[in-house]
């Protein structure tokens, strides 16, 4: 049977796309077809591609460093639910096996005990770099190691991404803005950071990591994504990490006083972890031109005192507020401008603070009821 000129064009396109392996290499786009109707040709090509893609397993093998941590474990669960293979790397300094226990029976989940300050040689399609203690209690415990995790860890993961030529996402932080004098914080704001204070190991470590990511893009044309994470909360938070949400909930459940540092007028914006992870996945799966940095967080702003009062109300504990001295360099305001996330990622948070706190309180109630002490929980 002799093919028409247009059918011949479509057939050649089908064959060419089959040879390059769509979904694994580069899509080659053919136009023109000697003056034939482009729309009709495109429709026929789409039909061909549909048949081709049906023969491919489109799942990815994805590395998540810090995958046993609070956010990392939620990310691993999300990626598995989408049919991907997940390699979780964690040194368990702040991560917990409890966080990933439900995932261990999944044949697509693999756990690797590894410290990112040492090189890692694996074969993956994407890298999410979340490895680093994120609460002041933990990152100030060993500040030198915190800086090494941010900087050397970033170098090692960037080196891996460079070798594999795969996209890599850096979980950066709103702490790169320091104690901001611009409110709300936009991505173009350079920050107000103390480079020699007790928080600097984390703040400056994350700032240096961002520098490395952008230098790797400029020097090696690496496919990078940088996401600045604002205050996040939800189930699987570490019960003794010193973060305000977990602190307040644990104290309220134990009928203890709620400790507020400062006078409680400082503000934060709290993003539920499922919303945060959704933004992270959306950013990773944008095209190579979207690199960030992009703020991801909830723009609704609350004072610390308002949060304490809401937690006491939801727990119905009768706890009273006790005030303590404000830590050095603690930011007075924290609120993201998420205009870029809304416009580029088509993302916005959906879980309101009250709803998210109810879910988080339920998690901590169960956690504390099954352990005689917080130390037992952390084993």
C-alpha positions in Angstrom: 0.0 0.0 0.0 1.4 3.4 -1.0 1.2 6.1 1.7 0.1 9.7 1.0 2.7 12.4 1.5 1.0 13.4 4.8 0.7 9.8 6.0 4.4 9.3 5.2 5.3 12.3 7.3 3.4 11.1 10.3 4.8 7.6 9.9 8.3 8.9 9.8 7.6 11.1 12.9 6.3 8.0 14.7 9.4 6.0 13.8 11.8 8.9 14.8 10.0 9.3 18.2 10.2 5.5 18.8 13.9 5.6 18.2 14.8 8.4 20.6 12.6 6.8 23.3 10.1 9.4 24.3 10.0 10.1 28.1 13.7 9.1 28.3 15.4 11.4 25.9 14.3 14.5 23.9 11.1 15.1 22.0 11.9 16.0 18.4 9.2 18.2 16.9 8.5 18.0 13.2 6.7 20.8 11.5 5.6 21.7 8.0 5.2 18.3 6.2 5.5 19.9 2.8 2.6 22.3 3.2 0.0 19.8 4.6 -2.4 20.9 7.2 -0.2 21.2 10.4 -3.2 20.8 12.8 -4.3 17.6 11.1 -0.7 16.3 11.1 -0.3 17.3 14.8 -3.4 15.3 15.6 -2.1 12.2 13.8 1.2 12.6 15.6 -0.5 12.9 18.9 -2.3 9.6 18.2 1.0 8.0 17.4 2.6 9.3 20.5 -0.2 8.0 22.6 0.4 4.5 21.3 4.1 4.8 22.0 3.8 6.2 25.5 1.5 3.3 26.4 4.4 1.0 25.9 6.7 2.8 28.3 6.8 2.7 32.1 6.8 6.5 32.8 7.6 6.1 36.5 10.9 7.7 37.8 13.5 6.5 40.2 13.9 9.4 42.7 16.4 10.2 45.4 15.2 12.0 48.5 18.0 13.0 50.9 16.7 13.6 54.4 13.8 11.3 53.4 13.2 10.0 56.9 12.6 13.6 58.2 9.4 15.4 58.8 8.9 16.8 55.3 11.1 14.2 53.6 8.9 11.3 54.7 5.7 13.0 53.5 7.5 13.7 50.1 8.5 10.0 49.9 4.9 8.9 50.5 3.6 11.3 47.8 6.1 10.2 45.2 5.3 6.5 45.9 1.6 7.2 45.5 2.3 8.5 42.0 3.9 5.2 41.1 7.6 6.2 41.4 10.5 4.3 42.8 11.9 6.2 45.8 15.4 5.9 47.3 15.4 7.5 50.7 18.8 8.5 52.1 19.1 9.7 55.7 21.7 9.6 58.5 18.9 9.6 61.1 20.4 12.5 63.1 16.9 14.1 63.2 15.0 11.8 60.9 13.1 8.9 62.4 12.4 5.3 61.3 8.9 5.8 62.6 8.3 8.3 59.9 9.0 5.8 57.1 7.8 2.6 58.8 4.6 2.4 56.7 6.7 2.7 53.5 9.2 -0.1 54.2 6.8 -2.8 52.9 6.4 -1.0 49.5 8.6 -2.7 46.9 9.2 0.7 45.2 10.8 2.1 48.4 14.4 1.7 49.3 16.1 3.0 52.4 19.8 3.9 52.6 21.6 5.1 55.7 23.9 7.8 54.4 25.3 11.1 55.4 25.3 13.6 52.4 28.6 15.1 53.5 30.1 11.9 51.9 29.7 11.4 48.1 26.9 9.1 46.9 26.9 7.1 43.7 23.5 5.9 42.6 21.4 6.0 39.4 18.3 8.1 39.6 16.1 10.4 37.4 15.5 13.2 39.9 17.1 14.4 43.2 15.3 16.2 46.0 17.9 17.5 48.5 16.2 18.0 51.9 19.1 16.8 54.1 19.8 19.2 57.0 18.5 19.7 60.5 15.9 22.5 60.3 15.0 23.4 63.9 17.2 25.7 66.0 17.5 23.0 68.7 19.0 20.5 66.2 21.0 22.7 63.9 22.7 24.6 66.9 23.6 21.3 68.6 26.5 20.8 66.2 26.8 24.1 64.1 29.9 23.0 62.2 28.2 19.8 61.0 25.1 21.8 60.1 27.2 24.1 57.8 28.9 21.0 56.4 25.6 19.4 55.7 24.3 22.4 53.8 27.4 23.2 51.9 29.3 19.9 51.3 26.0 18.0 51.1 24.9 20.4 48.3 28.2 20.0 46.5 27.9 16.2 46.6 24.3 16.1 45.4 25.1 18.7 42.7 28.0 16.5 41.6 25.7 13.5 41.4 23.2 15.5 39.4 25.9 16.7 37.1 27.1 13.2 36.4 23.6 11.9 35.8 22.4 15.0 34.0 19.2 15.0 36.0 17.1 17.7 37.7 17.9 18.5 41.3 15.7 20.5 43.7 17.2 22.3 46.7 15.0 22.6 49.8 16.1 26.0 50.9 14.5 28.1 53.6 12.9 31.4 54.5 15.8 31.8 56.9 17.9 33.1 54.0 15.9 36.3 54.6 17.1 36.5 58.2 15.2 39.0 60.3 13.6 40.8 57.3 13.1 44.5 57.0 10.9 43.9 54.0 7.4 42.5 54.6 6.1 40.2 53.2 9.2 38.6 51.8 9.7 38.5 48.0 12.2 36.3 46.3 14.2 39.3 45.1 14.9 40.4 48.7 18.5 39.7 49.6 17.9 39.4 53.3 19.1 40.7 56.7 21.2 37.9 58.1 23.8 38.0 60.9 26.7 36.0 59.5 28.3 35.3 62.9 25.3 34.6 65.2 24.1 31.3 66.7 21.6 30.8 63.8 24.2 31.6 61.1 25.3 27.9 60.7 21.8 27.3 59.2 21.0 30.6 57.6 24.4 31.1 55.9 24.7 27.4 55.1 21.5 27.5 53.2 22.5 30.8 51.5 25.8 29.2 50.4 23.9 26.2 49.1 21.7 28.4 46.9 24.9 30.1 45.5 26.3 26.7 44.6 23.1 25.7 42.9 23.1 28.8 40.7 26.8 28.5 40.0 26.4 24.9 38.8 23.6 26.1 36.5 25.8 28.9 35.1 28.9 26.8 34.8 27.6 23.4 34.0 24.1 24.1 32.6 22.6 21.9 35.4 18.8 21.6 35.6 18.2 23.1 39.1 15.2 24.1 41.2 15.4 26.2 44.4 12.5 26.3 46.7 12.4 28.5 49.8 10.3 26.8 52.5 8.4 28.8 55.1 7.2 27.5 58.5 5.7 24.1 57.9 3.8 21.9 60.3 1.8 18.6 60.4 2.0 15.0 61.4 5.5 13.4 61.9 7.0 16.6 63.3 9.7 15.8 65.8 8.1 16.1 69.3 11.2 17.7 70.9 12.6 19.8 68.1 11.8 23.2 69.7 9.6 24.4 66.8 6.7 26.5 67.9 3.8 24.3 66.7 5.2 21.0 68.1 6.2 22.8 71.3 2.8 24.2 71.9 0.9 21.0 71.1 3.1 18.8 73.3 3.0 21.2 76.2 -0.8 21.6 75.9 -1.4 17.8 75.7 0.7 17.4 78.9 -1.2 20.2 80.7 2.0 22.2 80.9 2.4 25.9 80.5 2.8 27.1 76.9 6.2 28.7 76.6 6.3 31.8 74.4 9.7 33.4 73.7 9.4 37.2 73.7 6.1 38.9 74.2 4.3 36.8 71.5 3.8 39.6 69.1 6.3 38.2 66.5 4.5 36.7 63.5 4.8 33.5 61.5 2.9 32.0 58.6 2.1 28.3 58.9 1.9 26.0 55.9 0.4 22.5 56.3 2.9 19.8 55.1 0.7 18.3 52.4 0.4 21.7 50.8 4.1 22.2 51.0 4.9 18.8 49.4 2.5 19.6 46.6 4.3 22.8 45.8 7.6 20.9 45.9 6.5 18.3 43.4 5.0 20.9 41.1 8.3 22.8 41.1 10.3 19.7 40.3 8.1 18.9 37.4 8.2 22.3 35.7 10.4 22.7 32.6 14.1 23.6 32.7 13.4 27.3 32.4 11.8 27.4 35.9 14.6 27.5 38.4 13.5 29.7 41.3 14.1 30.6 43.9 10.4 30.3 44.6 8.7 31.0 48.0 6.4 28.2 49.1 4.4 28.7 52.3 1.1 30.0 53.6 0.7 33.8 53.4 -1.8 33.9 56.3 0.0 35.6 59.1 -0.5 34.9 62.8 1.2 36.2 66.0 2.8 33.5 68.2 0.3 34.4 70.9 -2.6 33.8 68.6 -1.2 30.4 67.7 -0.8 29.5 71.4 -4.3 30.5 72.2 -5.7 28.4 69.3 -3.7 25.3 70.3 -5.0 25.6 73.9 -8.5 26.0 72.6 -8.3 22.9 70.3 -6.6 20.7 72.9 -8.9 22.0 75.6 -6.1 21.8 78.1 -6.4 24.8 80.3 -2.7 25.5 79.9 -1.5 29.0 80.7 1.0 31.1 78.8 4.5 31.5 80.3 6.9 34.0 78.7 10.7 33.5 78.3 13.5 35.5 76.8 13.5 35.8 73.0 16.5 33.9 71.4 19.2 35.9 69.6 18.4 36.9 66.0 14.9 35.4 66.2 12.9 37.0 63.3 10.2 39.4 64.3 8.1 38.8 61.1 7.9 36.0 58.6 5.4 36.0 55.8 5.9 34.8 52.2 4.9 36.6 49.0 3.7 33.6 46.9 2.9 35.5 43.7 5.4 33.5 41.7 4.2 30.2 43.1 0.6 31.1 42.2 1.5 32.2 38.7 4.2 29.7 37.7 3.3 26.6 39.7 -0.4 27.2 39.8 -0.1 26.5 43.5 -1.6 27.9 46.7 -2.2 26.4 50.1 -5.6 24.8 50.8 -5.4 23.7 54.4 -6.4 26.4 56.9 -4.5 26.6 60.2 -7.3 25.4 62.4 -7.9 22.3 60.2 -4.2 21.5 60.0 -3.7 21.9 63.8 -6.6 19.4 64.4 -4.8 16.8 62.3 -1.4 17.5 63.9 -2.9 17.4 67.5 -4.4 14.0 66.6 -1.0 12.7 65.5 0.7 13.9 68.7 -2.1 12.5 70.9 -1.5 9.1 69.4 2.3 9.4 69.6 2.4 10.4 73.2 -0.3 7.8 74.3 1.9 5.0 73.0 5.1 6.2 74.8 5.8 6.8 78.4 8.1 9.7 77.6 9.3 11.8 74.7 12.7 10.1 74.9 11.0 6.8 74.2 9.3 8.3 71.2 12.7 9.3 69.8 14.4 5.9 70.1 
